[in-house]
Amino acid sequence: MMVVIGGYGSGRRTFVCEKLGFTLTDIGTLSDTSCAVLFIDNDLALSFLTQREVLLPLILQKEVIICTEAGCGIVPAEEEQNLLREAYGLLNRVCAANADTVVRMCCGIPQVLKGELTL
């Protein structure tokens, strides 16, 4: 399993489609059981804080997980935004620990943090 993380507009989906060979229709949410690629949205990230035991096995079944990296900036003043930042941080740590490969996208450039990337 591969985890692709990065900030908004970093090129995560483009990388998954152009370099890994998936299409936009292959990218879905957790309820899209036929999708090989999971895009983690804010709702799923927040749900992970309280339903980790139920959600983790479902998340880890996907071939690729696309997740937002939200911890490399200013700590939000709003409690809800700070909670979302914490949720993404936990989710990224747990998924990365279980992944074979972790890729961080920055300015459209993939940086391999764990494993090997064979394109």
C-alpha positions in Angstrom: 0.0 0.0 0.0 1.2 3.5 -0.8 0.4 6.7 1.0 0.6 10.0 -0.9 0.6 13.1 1.3 0.9 16.8 0.6 -0.8 20.1 1.0 -3.6 21.5 -1.0 -2.6 22.0 -4.6 0.6 20.0 -4.2 -0.1 17.6 -7.1 -1.2 14.5 -5.2 -4.0 13.5 -7.5 -2.0 14.4 -10.6 0.8 12.2 -9.4 -1.5 9.2 -8.7 -3.1 9.5 -12.1 -0.1 10.4 -14.3 2.7 8.4 -12.6 0.8 5.5 -11.0 -1.6 4.9 -13.8 -4.9 5.4 -12.0 -7.8 7.5 -13.4 -10.0 10.0 -11.6 -12.7 7.4 -11.5 -10.4 5.1 -9.5 -10.2 7.7 -6.7 -13.1 7.6 -4.3 -14.2 7.8 -0.7 -14.4 5.1 1.9 -17.9 4.3 0.9 -16.8 3.6 -2.7 -15.7 0.0 -2.0 -14.7 -0.6 -5.7 -12.2 2.3 -5.8 -8.5 1.3 -5.5 -7.5 4.8 -4.4 -8.9 6.5 -1.3 -9.0 10.3 -1.0 -9.3 11.1 2.7 -11.5 14.2 3.2 -12.0 16.3 6.3 -15.1 14.3 7.5 -13.2 11.0 7.3 -10.2 12.5 9.1 -12.3 13.8 11.9 -14.2 10.5 12.2 -10.9 8.7 12.5 -10.3 10.4 15.9 -13.3 8.5 17.4 -13.7 5.5 15.2 -10.1 4.4 14.5 -10.6 0.7 15.3 -13.5 0.5 12.8 -12.1 2.7 10.0 -8.4 1.7 9.9 -9.0 -1.9 8.5 -11.2 -0.4 5.7 -8.6 2.3 4.9 -5.7 -0.1 4.8 -7.5 -2.2 2.1 -6.9 0.4 -0.5 -4.0 0.3 -2.9 -3.2 4.1 -2.5 -4.3 6.5 0.1 -4.2 10.3 -0.7 -4.1 12.4 2.4 -3.6 16.1 3.3 -0.5 17.1 5.1 -1.8 19.8 7.5 0.9 20.1 10.1 3.5 22.2 8.3 2.1 25.6 8.9 0.8 28.0 11.5 -1.2 26.4 14.3 -4.9 27.4 13.7 -6.5 29.7 16.3 -9.9 28.1 15.7 -10.5 25.0 17.8 -12.2 23.1 14.9 -9.3 23.8 12.5 -6.8 22.7 15.1 -8.8 19.5 15.7 -8.7 18.8 12.0 -5.0 19.3 11.9 -4.6 16.8 14.7 -6.9 14.4 13.0 -4.8 14.5 9.8 -1.6 14.2 11.8 -2.8 11.0 13.5 -4.2 9.5 10.3 -1.0 10.2 8.4 1.2 8.7 11.1 -0.9 5.5 11.3 -1.2 5.1 7.6 2.5 5.7 7.0 3.4 3.2 9.7 1.4 0.5 7.8 2.4 1.5 4.2 5.1 0.0 2.1 5.7 3.3 0.4 5.1 6.9 1.5 5.4 9.8 -1.0 5.2 13.4 0.0 4.2 15.8 -2.8 5.7 19.3 -2.8 5.3 21.6 -5.8 4.3 18.6 -8.0 7.6 16.8 -7.1 7.4 13.4 -5.4 9.7 12.9 -2.4 9.9 9.3 -1.3 9.9 9.2 2.5 9.6 5.4 2.9 10.1 2.5 0.6 10.9 2.7 -3.1 9.0 4.3 -5.9 9.2 2.4 -9.2 7.4 4.2 -12.0 
